[in-house]
Amino acid sequence: MLSEPRASDHDKWRKSSESGQVEPDARPLCLDEKLLLTAEEVAGLLGLSRSRVFELLYAKTIVSVKIGKSRRVRRTDLEAFVESLDEDS
């Protein structure tokens, strides 16, 4: 698997001391927590060039989704792609 175990959802919420209200943790997501990855992020994780990642995306070797004009890869689809490499070897 590409990511370390995620913190449980309750760890991402904190209680405000003044109001007692529960509010989301404002810390930015790190790469291990992102659900959708850019081609550049996929390239970095796989050690491939951005161009090679786009070739794999257009050939539908790596499943992707389109949001407006942007293409993104679900983390789970990237993990499935990596696991399929072991099966083909």
C-alpha positions as CSV (number, residue, x, y, z in Angstrom):
1,M,0.0,0.0,0.0
2,L,1.2,3.5,-0.7
3,S,0.1,5.3,2.4
4,E,0.5,4.8,6.1
5,P,-2.5,4.1,8.2
6,R,-4.7,7.1,8.5
7,A,-5.7,8.7,11.8
8,S,-9.2,8.1,12.7
9,D,-11.8,10.7,11.8
10,H,-12.2,11.8,15.4
11,D,-8.6,12.9,15.4
12,K,-9.3,15.4,12.7
13,W,-11.8,17.3,14.8
14,R,-11.1,19.4,17.8
15,K,-13.3,21.0,20.5
16,S,-13.1,24.8,20.8
17,S,-12.4,25.7,24.4
18,E,-14.5,29.0,24.2
19,S,-17.7,27.8,22.6
20,G,-17.6,24.1,23.2
21,Q,-18.4,23.6,19.5
22,V,-16.7,20.8,17.6
23,E,-14.9,22.2,14.5
24,P,-12.6,20.7,11.9
25,D,-8.9,20.7,12.4
26,A,-7.5,23.5,10.2
27,R,-4.2,21.8,9.5
28,P,-3.5,21.3,5.7
29,L,-3.7,17.8,4.3
30,C,-0.4,16.1,3.6
31,L,0.1,13.9,0.5
32,D,-0.7,10.7,2.5
33,E,-4.1,12.1,3.4
34,K,-5.2,13.4,-0.1
35,L,-8.0,11.4,-1.8
36,L,-7.3,12.7,-5.3
37,L,-3.8,13.2,-6.7
38,T,-2.5,15.2,-9.6
39,A,-0.4,13.7,-12.4
40,E,2.6,15.4,-10.9
41,E,1.9,13.8,-7.5
42,V,1.4,10.4,-9.1
43,A,4.7,10.8,-11.0
44,G,6.5,11.6,-7.8
45,L,5.0,8.7,-5.9
46,L,5.8,6.2,-8.7
47,G,9.2,7.7,-9.7
48,L,8.0,8.3,-13.3
49,S,7.9,11.4,-15.5
50,R,4.8,13.5,-15.7
51,S,4.6,12.6,-19.4
52,R,4.7,8.9,-18.7
53,V,1.9,9.2,-16.2
54,F,-0.3,11.0,-18.7
55,E,0.4,8.2,-21.2
56,L,-0.8,5.7,-18.6
57,L,-3.8,7.8,-17.8
58,Y,-4.9,8.3,-21.5
59,A,-4.4,4.5,-22.1
60,K,-6.6,3.9,-19.0
61,T,-3.9,1.8,-17.5
62,I,-4.3,4.0,-14.4
63,V,-7.9,4.9,-13.7
64,S,-8.6,8.6,-13.4
65,V,-11.5,11.1,-13.0
66,K,-12.0,14.4,-14.7
67,I,-13.1,17.4,-12.7
68,G,-13.7,20.3,-15.1
69,K,-10.5,20.5,-17.2
70,S,-8.4,18.7,-14.5
71,R,-7.6,15.0,-14.3
72,R,-7.1,13.4,-10.9
73,V,-6.3,9.9,-9.7
74,R,-8.0,8.4,-6.7
75,R,-5.5,7.1,-4.2
76,T,-7.3,3.8,-4.2
77,D,-7.0,3.5,-8.0
78,L,-3.3,4.2,-7.8
79,E,-2.8,1.6,-5.1
80,A,-4.8,-0.9,-7.3
81,F,-2.5,-0.1,-10.3
82,V,0.6,-0.8,-8.1
83,E,-0.8,-4.0,-6.9
84,S,-1.6,-5.1,-10.4
85,L,2.1,-4.7,-11.3
86,D,2.9,-7.5,-8.8
87,E,0.3,-9.8,-10.4
88,D,1.8,-9.3,-13.9
89,S,5.4,-10.0,-12.9
